[in-house]
Amino acid sequence: MHIAPKVTPILLALNNTATYLGLACSGVLGGIAIVFIDQHYLSLVGAGLVAIAFILAEIARLCIVRESQLDCLTDKVAPEH
C-alpha cells in the first residue's frame, strides 16, 4: 500500500475477489471430495489444499525477492547519464 498508493483500490478488489473465489471453490471441492472419499477425511483434503497454498505463496515470495534483487543489480550495473 505504501509502495504504490495509486493501485491500492485495485489490489484490495483483487484480494476480495480471490477470497470470494476461494470460498466458492471450497464448497465445490468439498462436494466433490465427499463423492470420492468418506466425510471423515475432508479435513485431510483441506490440509492438503492449505499445504498447496503455502507452497504457492512461498514460490510467489521467492519470485518477488528474485525480481527485486535483479532490479537492484540492473540499477547498479546501468550507467547513469
N, C-alpha and C positions, 0 to 999 in steps of 0.2 A: 504494500500500500504506500509505503514511504518512497519506494524506488520510482514508481510510475503512477502518481496520483490520478492522472487523466484516465487511466484504464481501470480504475478501481470498480466502477459500476459494472463493467463487463466481466471482470474477474468474479465479483460476487454473484452475478447472474449465472455464470458458468458453474460456480461452486454449488449453487442451489439446484441447478439442472442436474448435475451429477448426483447430488443427494437424492433427489426425487426419482431419478432413473434407477439408482441402486435400490431404493425401496420397492419400486415396481418390479424390478428383476428378482428381488428376493422372494416375492410371492410366487412368481413363475417357477423359479428354480426349486423352491420348496415343494411346490405341487408336483413337479417332475420327479424330484428325488423320492417322494412318498410312493410314487408308482413303482419305482425300481427297488427301493430298499425299505426296511422297516422304519416306522416313525421314531423308534428309539435311537436310530443312528443319524438323525437330522443334525444333531449337534456336531458330529464329525464332519458332515458336509459343510456346515457353517465354519468350523475351524479351518478346514481346507481352503475355503474361499478367503478367509481372513489371512491365512498364510500367503496365498497368491497375491492379495492386495499389498501385504508388507513387502514382498519381493518386488512387485512392480513399483512401489513407492521408492524403494532403495535404488532400483535401476534409474528411475527418473532423477533422483537426487545425485547419483553419480554422473549422469549426463549433464546436469546443470553445473556441477562442480568442474567437470572437464571443460565445458564450454567457457566458463568464466576464466579458467586457467589459460585456455587458448587465447581469449581476448586480452588477457594481461600480457601474454607473450608477444602477441602481434603489436600491442601498444609499445612494448619495449624495443622491438626489432624495427618497426616502421620509422623511417627518418622523418624528422619534423621539419617543416618548411618555415 
